[in-house]
Amino acid sequence: MKKILPIILVSFITVAGSAQTFDHEKLDRYFETLATNDKLMGSITLANDGKIIYQKAFGFADIDQQIPLSPDSRFRIGSITKMFTSALIFKAIEEGKIKLDQKIDTYFPEIENSETISISQLMNHRSGIHSFTSDPDYLTWHTAPKSRKSLYSIIIEGGSDFDPDSKADYSNSNYVLLTWILEDIYGDDYANLLSKHITTPLKLENTYIGKKTSSDDKEAFSYKYTGEWTKEADTDMSIPLGAGAIVSTTGDLTNFIEGLFTGKIISPSSLELMLEMKDNFGRGMFRIPFYDKFSYGHTGGIDEFKSMLSYFPDKKFSLAMCVNGSVIDPNQAAIAALSAYFGKDYEIPEFKNISLSSEELDQYPGIYSSPNFPLKITITKENKTLIGQATGQPSFSLQAEGDHIFSFSRAGLTLIFNPENDEMTLKQGPGEYILKRNNE
């Protein structure tokens, strides 16, 4: 559901080595190291030609009840749901119920520019329809149920961000509207359509539209790290719908994408249209580079869940990873797993365990700003952890790295404090900014 750009793994370097045999024990140690150091919790499956060749779960599904994750653990997969929705749309096209170039004003006349927006443009994010999950107040209401009428009103009020087909920009609103189109043309709800056309034929017994997370259903909770893992509140699944409401396992996800690419859901010609890229957007799919190879798939983010699913057609190889708690960027773990499979070197990380007392952290909180930086950064303290939050953005936990140095590795962000001068240096990528603390 969150606005997540395609993952760029690695590109333009040749991969050497054999993909058929790799060091399973080293990869086990890699994930165990991340879990032991409270850096990552989740599950991963690698499959070749429909057969699982590696599977690992690490961390906890429910920390309160001390329930460890297992390969059978079910995760909210966020925007990977869009791949399922896209496949259902192409199924409807094959059945003659709708057309790819059909305009959406028949279904949604109140939507701005609906008379010129096509179903195809919803699918590849070229509609211009504003994404309601980008609104500053979204996180104030996302845990409460929303009726179709109420959510539709929010999308209407969001209006348009650009002229249809003038560019591409990721919008969850597009796939909520596609959900309702499917329900209207079939006269059935999305959950039943998912079961009838995808999960039952492919025997995906652990894949369904989520409700409130429950350990009794082998479902994992998601967690934010603030010196300790803190359970995150659930998004109500009446909101993401076909944009991000599916729950699944990593094993089911590899079976889904293998079935998609081998003609078990839609025809090869429909798949070709699904993979057709324009401005790096396919129709429910992205093209993801890894060295000299390319896979196709999608990423997902909802609550504190992060997920990714990709398929290398020439190798008939798939990767699915679902994470329910992360301090590091999960993309780095995906790179390690792919490196192991394709015979590329990777390192098992070593982590500094710097622990500061609550009193030592008292010198940092405040609101930092600069005329040269567009956002204000608010620094607060929770337990023995510093928390950062940029204007209009979700909060994030900071990891102590050294003398007055803190990082948020998932975003490649480093903050260097100078408490005596009420200053903070922010480094991210090539950018470096000095922000001043407001003591008023």
C-alpha positions as CSV (number, residue, x, y, z in Angstrom):
1,M,0.0,0.0,0.0
2,K,2.8,2.4,0.8
3,K,4.3,4.2,-2.2
4,I,7.2,1.9,-3.0
5,L,9.3,2.3,-6.1
6,P,10.7,-0.7,-8.0
7,I,13.6,-2.2,-6.2
8,I,16.9,-1.7,-8.2
9,L,19.0,-4.6,-7.0
10,V,22.2,-4.4,-8.9
11,S,22.9,-3.7,-12.6
12,F,25.5,-3.7,-15.3
13,I,27.9,-6.3,-13.8
14,T,28.3,-9.8,-15.0
15,V,27.3,-12.6,-12.6
16,A,29.6,-15.5,-12.4
17,G,29.2,-19.0,-10.9
18,S,26.6,-21.7,-10.8
19,A,23.0,-21.1,-9.9
20,Q,22.4,-24.8,-9.3
21,T,24.4,-25.3,-6.2
22,F,25.0,-22.7,-3.5
23,D,26.0,-22.6,0.1
24,H,22.7,-23.0,2.0
25,E,24.5,-23.0,5.4
26,K,26.1,-19.6,4.7
27,L,22.7,-18.1,3.7
28,D,21.2,-19.6,6.9
29,R,23.9,-17.9,8.9
30,Y,23.2,-14.6,7.1
31,F,19.5,-14.5,8.0
32,E,20.2,-15.9,11.5
33,T,22.7,-13.0,12.1
34,L,20.1,-10.4,11.0
35,A,17.4,-11.9,13.4
36,T,19.8,-12.4,16.3
37,N,20.8,-8.7,16.1
38,D,17.2,-7.5,15.8
39,K,17.8,-6.2,12.3
40,L,15.3,-8.3,10.3
41,M,12.4,-10.8,10.8
42,G,10.7,-12.6,8.1
43,S,10.6,-15.6,5.7
44,I,12.1,-16.3,2.3
45,T,11.6,-18.9,-0.4
46,L,13.6,-19.6,-3.5
47,A,12.1,-21.8,-6.2
48,N,13.3,-23.2,-9.5
49,D,10.8,-24.6,-12.1
50,G,8.1,-24.7,-9.4
51,K,10.3,-26.6,-6.9
52,I,11.5,-25.1,-3.6
53,I,15.3,-25.1,-3.4
54,Y,15.7,-22.9,-0.3
55,Q,13.4,-21.8,2.4
56,K,14.2,-20.0,5.7
57,A,12.1,-18.3,8.4
58,F,13.8,-16.1,11.0
59,G,12.5,-14.1,13.9
60,F,9.0,-14.1,15.5
61,A,5.5,-14.1,14.2
62,D,4.2,-13.0,17.6
63,I,6.7,-11.7,20.1
64,D,4.3,-11.5,23.0
65,Q,3.4,-15.2,22.7
66,Q,7.0,-16.1,21.6
67,I,5.7,-17.8,18.4
68,P,8.6,-18.1,16.0
69,L,8.2,-17.6,12.3
70,S,8.0,-20.7,10.1
71,P,7.7,-21.3,6.3
72,D,4.0,-21.6,6.9
73,S,3.7,-18.2,8.5
74,R,1.3,-15.8,6.7
75,F,2.2,-12.2,6.0
76,R,0.4,-9.2,4.7
77,I,2.0,-8.8,1.3
78,G,0.9,-5.2,0.5
79,S,1.2,-4.1,-3.1
80,I,2.2,-7.5,-4.4
81,T,-1.6,-7.8,-4.3
82,K,-1.6,-5.6,-7.5
83,M,-0.1,-8.5,-9.5
84,F,-3.1,-10.6,-8.5
85,T,-5.5,-7.8,-9.4
86,S,-3.8,-7.3,-12.7
87,A,-4.1,-11.0,-13.5
88,L,-7.8,-10.9,-12.7
89,I,-8.3,-7.9,-15.0
90,F,-6.6,-9.7,-17.9
91,K,-8.8,-12.7,-17.1
92,A,-11.9,-10.5,-17.5
93,I,-10.5,-9.1,-20.7
94,E,-10.0,-12.7,-22.1
95,E,-13.6,-13.4,-21.1
96,G,-14.8,-10.4,-23.1
97,K,-16.2,-8.6,-20.1
98,I,-14.0,-5.5,-20.5
99,K,-11.4,-4.0,-22.8
100,L,-7.9,-2.7,-22.0
101,D,-8.5,0.6,-23.7
102,Q,-12.0,1.0,-22.2
103,K,-12.6,4.3,-20.5
104,I,-13.7,4.3,-16.8
105,D,-16.4,6.9,-16.9
106,T,-19.0,4.1,-17.2
107,Y,-18.1,3.0,-13.8
108,F,-16.8,6.2,-12.1
109,P,-18.3,9.3,-13.8
110,E,-17.5,11.4,-10.7
111,I,-13.7,10.8,-11.1
112,E,-11.9,13.7,-12.6
113,N,-10.9,13.0,-16.3
114,S,-12.7,9.6,-16.1
115,E,-13.9,10.1,-19.7
116,T,-10.3,10.0,-20.9
117,I,-8.8,7.5,-18.4
118,S,-8.6,3.9,-19.6
119,I,-8.4,0.7,-17.6
120,S,-4.9,0.3,-19.0
121,Q,-3.9,3.6,-17.5
122,L,-5.1,2.5,-14.1
123,M,-3.0,-0.6,-14.4
124,N,0.3,1.1,-15.3
125,H,-0.3,4.2,-13.1
126,R,-0.7,6.7,-15.9
127,S,-4.2,7.9,-14.8
128,G,-3.2,10.9,-12.9
129,I,-5.6,9.9,-10.1
130,H,-4.2,11.1,-6.8
131,S,-3.2,8.3,-4.4
132,F,-5.1,8.6,-1.2
133,T,-2.3,6.9,0.8
134,S,-0.1,9.9,0.1
135,D,-2.4,12.2,2.0
136,P,-0.9,13.6,5.3
137,D,-3.9,12.4,7.3
138,Y,-4.0,8.9,5.9
139,L,-2.3,7.4,8.9
140,T,-4.9,8.9,11.2
141,W,-7.8,6.8,9.7
142,H,-6.3,3.7,8.1
143,T,-7.0,1.4,11.0
144,A,-10.8,1.9,10.9
145,P,-13.2,0.2,8.4
146,K,-14.3,2.2,5.3
147,S,-17.3,1.6,3.2
148,R,-17.0,1.7,-0.6
149,K,-19.0,5.0,-0.6
150,S,-16.7,6.6,1.9
151,L,-13.5,5.5,0.3
152,Y,-14.8,6.5,-3.2
153,S,-15.6,10.0,-1.8
154,I,-12.0,10.3,-0.6
155,I,-10.7,9.3,-4.1
156,I,-13.0,11.8,-5.8
157,E,-11.9,14.6,-3.4
158,G,-8.2,13.7,-4.1
159,G,-8.7,14.8,-7.8
160,S,-6.0,14.5,-10.4
161,D,-2.3,15.1,-10.1
162,F,-1.5,15.3,-13.8
163,D,-3.2,14.8,-17.2
164,P,-3.9,11.2,-18.0
165,D,-1.1,9.4,-19.9
166,S,1.3,12.4,-19.7
167,K,3.5,10.5,-17.2
168,A,3.4,7.7,-14.7
169,D,3.2,8.0,-10.9
170,Y,2.4,5.3,-8.4
171,S,-1.2,5.5,-7.1
172,N,-3.0,3.0,-4.8
173,S,-6.3,4.6,-5.8
174,N,-5.9,3.1,-9.3
175,Y,-6.0,-0.5,-7.9
176,V,-8.9,0.2,-5.5
177,L,-10.9,1.4,-8.6
178,L,-9.8,-1.8,-10.5
179,T,-11.1,-3.9,-7.6
180,W,-14.5,-2.3,-7.9
181,I,-14.6,-2.7,-11.7
182,L,-14.0,-6.4,-11.2
183,E,-16.7,-6.7,-8.6
184,D,-19.2,-4.8,-10.7
185,I,-18.6,-6.8,-13.9
186,Y,-18.7,-10.1,-12.2
187,G,-21.4,-9.3,-9.6
188,D,-19.2,-10.9,-6.9
189,D,-16.7,-9.6,-4.3
190,Y,-13.0,-9.6,-4.8
191,A,-12.3,-12.3,-2.3
192,N,-14.4,-14.8,-4.2
193,L,-12.9,-13.8,-7.5
194,L,-9.5,-14.3,-6.1
195,S,-10.4,-17.7,-4.9
196,K,-12.2,-18.8,-8.1
197,H,-9.7,-17.6,-10.7
198,I,-6.3,-17.9,-8.9
199,T,-6.0,-19.4,-5.5
200,T,-8.2,-22.5,-6.0
201,P,-6.8,-23.4,-9.5
202,L,-3.2,-23.0,-8.2
203,K,-4.0,-24.6,-4.8
204,L,-2.7,-21.6,-2.9
205,E,-4.2,-22.6,0.4
206,N,-2.5,-19.9,2.4
207,T,-3.5,-16.9,0.2
208,Y,-6.6,-14.8,0.8
209,I,-7.9,-11.4,1.6
210,G,-6.9,-10.5,5.1
211,K,-8.9,-9.5,8.1
212,K,-7.6,-8.6,11.6
213,T,-4.3,-10.3,12.2
214,S,-4.6,-13.5,14.2
215,S,-1.9,-15.9,15.5
216,D,-4.6,-18.6,15.5
217,D,-4.5,-18.3,11.7
218,K,-0.7,-18.6,11.5
219,E,-0.5,-14.9,10.7
220,A,2.5,-12.8,11.6
221,F,2.2,-9.4,13.3
222,S,4.4,-6.5,12.1
223,Y,6.8,-4.7,14.3
224,K,8.7,-1.4,14.6
225,Y,12.0,-1.4,16.5
226,T,12.4,1.3,19.1
227,G,15.1,-0.3,21.3
228,E,12.7,-3.3,21.4
229,W,10.2,-4.6,18.9
230,T,6.8,-2.8,19.2
231,K,3.7,-4.3,17.5
232,E,2.3,-2.1,14.7
233,A,-1.4,-1.4,14.4
234,D,-3.3,-3.2,11.5
235,T,-4.5,-1.3,8.5
236,D,-8.2,-2.3,8.1
237,M,-8.3,-4.4,4.9
238,S,-11.5,-2.7,3.7
239,I,-9.2,0.1,2.6
240,P,-6.4,-1.5,0.4
241,L,-8.6,-4.0,-1.3
242,G,-7.0,-5.1,-4.6
243,A,-4.2,-2.6,-4.0
244,G,-2.8,-4.4,-1.0
245,A,-5.2,-6.6,1.1
246,I,-3.8,-10.1,0.4
247,V,-2.2,-12.3,3.0
248,S,0.1,-15.1,1.8
249,T,3.2,-17.2,2.5
250,T,6.4,-17.0,0.6
251,G,5.9,-20.5,-0.7
252,D,2.4,-19.6,-2.1
253,L,3.9,-16.5,-3.7
254,T,6.5,-18.4,-5.6
255,N,3.8,-20.8,-6.8
256,F,1.6,-17.9,-7.9
257,I,4.3,-16.2,-10.0
258,E,5.4,-19.5,-11.5
259,G,1.8,-20.2,-12.4
260,L,1.4,-16.7,-13.8
261,F,4.4,-17.1,-16.1
262,T,3.6,-20.6,-17.3
263,G,0.1,-19.8,-18.5
264,K,-1.9,-21.3,-15.6
265,I,-3.8,-18.1,-15.0
266,I,-3.8,-15.9,-18.1
267,S,-2.6,-16.4,-21.7
268,P,0.9,-15.7,-22.9
269,S,-0.4,-12.8,-24.9
270,S,-2.0,-11.3,-21.8
271,L,1.2,-11.8,-19.8
272,E,3.1,-10.0,-22.5
273,L,0.8,-7.0,-22.1
274,M,1.2,-7.2,-18.3
275,L,5.0,-7.0,-18.8
276,E,4.9,-4.2,-21.3
277,M,6.9,-1.3,-19.7
278,K,6.3,2.4,-20.2
279,D,8.3,4.8,-18.0
280,N,9.4,1.7,-16.0
281,F,5.8,0.8,-15.1
282,G,4.2,-2.4,-16.4
283,R,0.6,-3.3,-15.8
284,G,0.8,-4.6,-12.2
285,M,4.5,-5.5,-12.6
286,F,8.0,-3.9,-12.6
287,R,11.2,-5.0,-14.4
288,I,13.9,-5.4,-11.8
289,P,17.6,-5.6,-12.7
290,F,20.1,-7.8,-10.9
291,Y,23.6,-7.5,-12.5
292,D,23.2,-8.6,-16.1
293,K,19.9,-10.3,-15.5
294,F,16.3,-9.1,-15.2
295,S,13.4,-10.3,-13.2
296,Y,9.7,-9.2,-13.2
297,G,7.7,-8.7,-10.1
298,H,6.5,-6.3,-7.4
299,T,7.3,-5.1,-4.0
300,G,4.9,-4.3,-1.1
301,G,4.7,-2.4,2.1
302,I,1.8,-2.2,4.5
303,D,2.0,-1.4,8.3
304,E,5.6,-2.6,9.0
305,F,5.4,-5.4,6.5
306,K,7.8,-5.3,3.6
307,S,7.6,-7.9,0.8
308,M,9.0,-8.6,-2.6
309,L,8.3,-11.2,-5.3
310,S,10.3,-11.6,-8.6
311,Y,10.7,-14.1,-11.4
312,F,13.6,-14.7,-13.8
313,P,11.9,-16.1,-16.9
314,D,15.0,-17.4,-18.6
315,K,16.0,-19.4,-15.4
316,K,12.4,-20.3,-14.3
317,F,13.6,-19.0,-10.9
318,S,11.5,-17.1,-8.4
319,L,12.2,-15.3,-5.1
320,A,9.6,-14.4,-2.5
321,M,10.5,-12.6,0.7
322,C,8.1,-11.3,3.4
323,V,9.4,-9.2,6.3
324,N,7.4,-8.3,9.4
325,G,10.1,-6.2,11.2
326,S,13.1,-4.4,9.8
327,V,15.8,-2.1,10.9
328,I,18.0,-2.6,7.8
329,D,16.8,-2.2,4.2
330,P,15.2,-5.6,3.3
331,N,16.5,-5.1,-0.2
332,Q,19.9,-5.9,1.0
333,A,18.7,-9.3,2.2
334,A,17.2,-10.0,-1.2
335,I,20.5,-9.1,-2.8
336,A,22.3,-11.6,-0.5
337,A,19.9,-14.4,-1.4
338,L,20.1,-13.7,-5.1
339,S,23.9,-13.5,-4.8
340,A,24.0,-16.9,-3.2
341,Y,21.9,-18.4,-5.9
342,F,23.7,-16.8,-8.8
343,G,27.2,-17.4,-7.4
344,K,28.0,-13.9,-6.5
345,D,30.0,-13.0,-3.3
346,Y,28.3,-11.5,-0.4
347,E,29.2,-10.9,3.2
348,I,27.6,-11.9,6.5
349,P,27.3,-8.5,8.2
350,E,28.7,-7.5,11.6
351,F,26.8,-5.1,13.7
352,K,27.9,-2.6,16.4
353,N,25.8,-3.0,19.5
354,I,26.0,0.6,20.9
355,S,23.6,1.1,23.7
356,L,22.9,4.5,25.2
357,S,21.0,5.3,28.3
358,S,17.9,7.4,28.3
359,E,19.8,10.2,30.0
360,E,22.5,10.2,27.3
361,L,19.8,10.6,24.7
362,D,18.3,13.6,26.4
363,Q,20.7,15.9,24.6
364,Y,19.3,15.3,21.1
365,P,15.5,15.8,21.0
366,G,14.1,18.9,19.3
367,I,12.8,20.2,16.0
368,Y,15.5,20.8,13.4
369,S,15.2,22.8,10.3
370,S,17.1,24.8,7.6
371,P,16.2,27.2,4.8
372,N,18.1,24.9,2.5
373,F,16.1,21.7,3.5
374,P,12.4,21.3,2.6
375,L,11.3,19.4,5.7
376,K,11.5,19.9,9.4
377,I,13.0,16.9,11.3
378,T,11.5,16.2,14.7
379,I,13.7,14.1,17.0
380,T,12.0,12.5,20.1
381,K,13.0,9.8,22.5
382,E,11.1,6.5,23.1
383,N,12.5,4.1,25.7
384,K,16.3,4.1,24.9
385,T,15.9,4.9,21.2
386,L,15.8,8.1,19.3
387,I,12.9,8.5,16.9
388,G,13.0,10.8,13.9
389,Q,10.1,12.1,11.8
390,A,10.1,14.4,8.8
391,T,7.2,16.7,8.1
392,G,4.2,14.6,6.9
393,Q,6.2,11.4,6.9
394,P,6.0,8.2,9.2
395,S,8.4,8.1,12.1
396,F,11.6,6.0,12.1
397,S,13.9,4.6,14.7
398,L,17.5,5.7,14.7
399,Q,20.5,3.3,15.5
400,A,23.4,4.7,17.4
401,E,26.6,4.3,15.3
402,G,29.2,6.3,17.3
403,D,29.9,9.6,19.0
404,H,26.7,11.6,18.3
405,I,26.2,9.6,15.1
406,F,22.9,7.8,14.4
407,S,21.5,6.1,11.2
408,F,18.4,4.9,9.6
409,S,19.8,2.3,7.3
410,R,16.6,1.5,5.4
411,A,16.7,5.0,3.9
412,G,20.4,5.4,3.8
413,L,20.1,8.2,6.3
414,T,22.8,9.4,8.7
415,L,22.3,12.1,11.4
416,I,25.3,13.7,13.1
417,F,24.4,15.8,16.2
418,N,26.3,18.7,17.6
419,P,24.3,19.4,20.8
420,E,26.5,22.3,22.0
421,N,25.7,24.2,18.9
422,D,22.1,23.0,18.5
423,E,22.9,21.6,15.1
424,M,22.3,18.3,13.2
425,T,24.0,17.3,10.0
426,L,21.8,15.2,7.8
427,K,23.4,13.0,5.2
428,Q,21.5,11.0,2.6
429,G,23.1,9.9,-0.7
430,P,25.1,12.8,-2.1
431,G,23.1,15.3,-0.1
432,E,24.4,16.9,3.1
433,Y,22.5,19.6,5.1
434,I,23.1,21.3,8.4
435,L,19.9,21.8,10.3
436,K,19.4,24.1,13.4
437,R,17.4,23.1,16.5
438,N,14.6,25.4,17.5
439,N,14.7,25.9,21.2
440,E,11.6,28.1,21.5
